[in-house]
């Protein structure tokens, strides 16, 4: 069988019981792909060992109980900070959990209550330190930053980030745009500071890019991207390995995905629209940033890849219809 043929062959799909009692809203593997965290409308988070020694089936190792409503999203922190998970819920709360290395059970180490449903969470790249951002229906983007000296979490926010509610937030990669093609080491000074940036999507139909100003200690709007005709449900900033451009994907209830791209030397974001027949709920980039997974309301997940002409083409699909 040729390589080109095998690349399009269908791999076997493995399934297992999540043991949740209601709809699952998110599933996230840890950094090494050895464990999986799932969350559900049953208000619990479940942790699975994906490679148990005595069985090929994933093994449930812990159930995290602490939320009082549907848990929308979970997110693993970078392993350099330990085994840490964040979760957000309809119950207005963000909870941060940490694993005890002796018992291998997760306990709640921080909890914060906002004014409305917390719809999205995102850990910052580890180069910035241990920082978590959340997006909530009270129009806020909230930041939780761990301070090692005081052993406490500091909280700050962007109020009225999106007028009618904030649905999603994602950090920009810390890698320096264009680093891969720069020829001189002088282009990358040793004291180069990575700029903190995020992208958010809201019920105001906007995608907004924010940059942290170290001088004023405040987040400022860098760009407002218009293109959607309904609520923006999710945003995802593509990983960057040093290429001279950056890419963001956004999806909406308007049944469209927009791929936003900006060259290193430009202030303008160009857009490429991918139309769908149903509402698009989630978008997620591969670790290399060249494949985009798109989840739609008809229970289908499709994978898209950029071709040599810069257009995104569907390369695979999975559906339980």
N, C-alpha and C positions, 0 to 999 in steps of 0.2 A: 504493500500500500504506500502510495506516495505521501510526502509530507503535507502537500497541499490538501490531499483528501483527508488525511487523519486529523488535520486541524479543524475540520468541519464535522467530524464524527460526534455522535452523541455519547457523552460520558454517563455512566450509571449515577442515578440520583439516590442518595441515602436519606432516609427520613427516620425520625424517632419521636417518641412522645415527650412533649414539653412538660407535661403534668400540670400545666396551667388550667384554671377552671373557666377561663374566658378568653376573649380575643387577645392575640399577641400583637403588640404595636412596634416592637423593635427587637433586634437581635444583633449583638456586637461581639466579635471575637477579640481577644486580647492581642497585645503587640506580637506575641509569638505564635498566635493561632492555636494555642493549646487549650484554651478555655473559652466558653461562650456564655454571655450574659443575655438573658431574655427578660422582657417586662410585659405586663399584661393589664387588662382591665380588671383583673382579680386583685389588683393593688399589690402584687408581689413581684419580686425580682428573683430569678432562679439562675444559679451558676452551675454549669456543666463542665466536666472534664472531657475534652474531645478525644483524648487518647489514653484511656485507662489501660493499665498494664494487663489486666486479666480479661479484657473484653474488647470487641470491636465497636460496641455500642457506647455512645456518650453516657457518662454517669453523672447523675445529679449529686452535687457535693454540698450545696447550701441553698437555702431559701431565705431571702431578705424580706423581713416584714417591718414596715414602718410608715408606709404611705396609707392614706385613707381614701384614695380614689384611683382611677386609671393611671397607670404609669406610662407616660408617652415615650420616653427615651432613656437609654442608658449609654454611658461612655466610659471607657477605660483610660486612666491617666498613663503617661509614659512609665515604663517599668523602673526607670532610674529613681522614681519617687516612692517605690514600693508598689504593692498590689492594691490599687485604689480605684473605686468605681463611683461615678456620679449618676444620679437619677433625678428625673423631674416628672411632675405629676399634675393632674387636674386639681389636686387638693391644694394648689398654690405653693407647693414646697419644692425646694431643691435639697437633696440629701447626699452627703458624701460618706462613703463607706470605705473602711480599710480592713484588709485581711490580717488576722493574727497568725504570725508565721509558725506558731506552735500548734494551735488548734485547727488552722486553715479555715476558720470561720470568720465571716465579715461582721463587723460591728459599726454602728453609726458613730462617726467622729465629728460631724457638723451637720446642722440643719438650719435652713433659713426659709421663712415664710414671706411670700410676696402678696400682692393684692388680688391676683387672679391666676388663672391656669398658667403653669409654666410649660411652654410648648416645645422647647428645644434647649439642648446644652452642647457645649463644645469646649474641649480642653485646648489650651494654647500649645503651640510647639514647645518642646521641652527646653529649647534654647532660651525662652523667655522666663522660665521658672514655672512654678505650679500655680497656674491661673485657669479659672473656669469662667466661661461666659454663658449666660442664659437669656432666652427670649421669652417674653410672657405677654398674655393678652391685655395686661394693664399698660401696654405701650412701652414697656421698659426693656432695656438690655442691662443686665446686672452682671457685675464682675466679682468673683470671689478669689482672693489672692492670699496664699499661705505665707505667713511671716515666720521664719525659722526662729528668730530671736525671742519673740513672744509666744511662739507655738500657738498662734491664733490665726483665724481667717479674717481678713479685712474685706469689707464690702463697699463697693462703689457702683454707680449706675449712670446710664444715659436715660434721662427721663424724656418721654414723648419722642422716642426714637422713630416710631411709626404711629401716626395719629390714631388709627383705629385698631391697633393691636400688632404685636410683633410675633411672627410665627416661626422664624428660624434664624439661627446665627451660626457662623463658621469662621474660624481663624484663617488668616492668610499663612502660607508656608513661610518659614523663617529663612529659607535659602535665598541667597542674593540673586535677583533676576539678572540674567546675562553672565553669571559667573563662569559658566561652562565655556563660553566663547571668548572670554577675555584673555589676552595674550600675556600681559605683564602682571607680576605680583604686586606692582604698585597700584593696580586698579582695585586691589582688595587689601586695604591696610589692616594690620593686625588688630587695631582697635575699632574695627568696623562694628557698629551697633546695629542689631537687627531692629527694624521698625515694627512696632506692634500695629497690626491692621486686622480688621474683621469685615465681613460682609453680612448683611441682614436682609430679610425679606418680610414684608408686612401685608396687612389687610388693606393698606392704602394703595396696593398694586405696584409698589416701588421696591426696587433693589437698591440698597444703600451701602456704600463703602465708607468705612470710618478709619481714621488714623489717630494714634495716640500722640499727643504733643507733650514731649518730656518737659518743656519749659513751663507750660501752663498747667501741666498735670491733668489735662482734660482730653477727652475724645472729640475729634472734629470731623465733620463730613468732608470726605474727599471727592465723592461723586454720587449722584443720584441717577440711576439707570431706569429709564422709562421704556416699556415695551409690552408689559402684560396688561390685560383688560379685566383682571379679577384678582382675588387674593393670591399673593405669592406664598406657596405652601412650604417650599424648601429652597435652600441655597447651598452650594458646595464649591469651595475654592480648590482648584486642582493642585496637587503637589507639583513642585517645580524643581527640576534637577539642575537648574542653572541656565536654562534656555532663555533667550532674549524676549520673552513674552509671557504673559500671565493669562489664565483662563478661569472663568467662573461659570457654573451652570445654575440656572434657576428654573423652577417649575411652578405651575399655577393651576387654579381652578378653571382657567380659560382654555384648558386642554393643550397647553403648549409648554415646551421646554425651550429656553433660550440659552445659547452658548455665547457668552460675552468674552471677547478677546481684546487685549491691549498690548501693543508692541512696547518695548522698553523705552523708546524715544518718543512716544506719543502720549498725549493726554486724553485721547478719544478712545472709547470702547466701541468696537464693532460687534454686531450681533448676527447670529445665525439661528433661525427658528426651526424647531422640529415639531410639527403638528401631530396630535394624537386624537383618537376618537373618544377618549374618556379623560376625566380629571386626572392630573398627574400629582401624586402625593410626595414622592421622594426622588432625590437624585444623589448619586454617590460615585466618586471617582476611585479608580484603582490606585494602588500605592505608587505606580509609575506615572499616573496622571494621563494615560493615553486611552483608557477605556472608561466609559460612563455607563453606570447602571441606572435604569429608570423604572420606577414602580408606578403603575396606574391603577385606577379604581376598579378595573375589570379583573383584578388579581393576576396581572401579568407583569413580569419583570423582563425587560429587554436590555441587551448590551449593545453599545454603540462605540464605533472607533473612527477616528479621523483618517480619511484617505489622503493620497498624495496631493490632491487638489484642494485640501483644506475643508472638505465637506464631511459631515458625520454620516456614517452608514451603519445600519443595523447588522450585527454579526451573529446574534443569538437571541433566543427568547425562551422563557419558561413560564408556564401557566398552569393553574390548577382548575381551570374552567372545565 
